Amino acid sequence: MDRWIRHAVVVTAGLALCNLGLARAAEARPGPARVALVMKSLANDFFRTMEEGARAHQKEHAAQYELIANGIKDEQDVAGQIAIVEQMIARRVEALVIAPANSEALVPVCKKAADAGIVVVNIDNKLDDKALAGKSLKVPFVGPNNRAGAKLAGDFLAAKLKGGDKVAIVEGVPGAFNGIQRKAGFEDAMKAAGVVVASAQTGRWESAPAQTVTAGMITQFPDLKAVLCANDNMALGAVAALRSAGKAGKVLVVGYDNIPAVQGLMREGKVLCTVDQHADRIAVFGIEAALEILGGKAAPADRETPVELVTPESLK
């Protein structure tokens, strides 16, 4: 645990989330606290790993809290995620740790949860600052610097390209803060290297849409040298599109998340690199922040969790 604590960086301060009355209520409550972990699509290995990490942590701290873990059917099921939060409010959980499917659309229901006396902690994908301000809501964010993580991967790719080469970006869902930041990180790296971003289109975090948009981009730009994907699910789709077009191994693919399927493709030379943001730890950091607040501490400042570049060499 010390290794992870050393990596956590406090980047902002003063996010007061709970008052003394809430802390005293938490202290007086019999039995362990009920913590709801609400994630995005459990069809994505990243969030399954997140859930596994959270369940392992809860098992070690069973006397301290109970875990209620939920996810949605796919990355675009915003209405389904809102409904889950509503259910958690109705169940009167003490804390809500949420990886929002949409950075703006989940703010109103998070406000409803906070108004009901539930401690809310935001993980993975940051809630929109303007939307939070509009609801007079302050929520601590625990998660990675997605822009910095994407730039790590982009820089690694850029070292294998030359100025003027063309690449394409497969983005996440519009409105998702982490997707916006990953695109920006890729663009930062390409601009610094003089590489041209010929096209950027959304793959909506899913493999099938990513395969479709990649197929279109490599047809439109037959001289593309690489495709940078904002998550590994979309990298799988990009690899499938290149295989179908007879360009497997001829166009480099970059991912983000370090899921097992992409590790296999890296070993086969079909994916150049990915980024590990330690899915198994992100929820744990968020849960620990929520437990601190329930224990009577002031809401923590935002916490930046680690990101690391993963290459075929680092897998050996």
Buried (B, 14 or more C-beta within 10 A) or exposed (E): EEEBEEBBEEEEEEBEBBEEEBBEBBEEEEEBBBBBBBBBBBBBBBBBBBBBBBBEBBEEBEEBBBBBBBBBEBBBBBEBBBBBBEBBBEEEBBBBBBBBBBBBBBBBBBBBBBEBBBBBBBBBBBBBEEBBEEBEBBBBBBBBBBBBBBBBBBBBBBEEBEEEBBBBBBBBBEBBBBBBBBBEBBBBBBEEBEBBBBBBBBBBBBBEBBBBBBBBBBEEBEEBBBBBBBBBBBBBBBBBBBEEBEBBEEBBBBBBBBBEBBBEBBEEEBBBBBBBBBBBBBBBBBBBBBBBBBEEEBBBBBBBBBBBBBBBEEEE
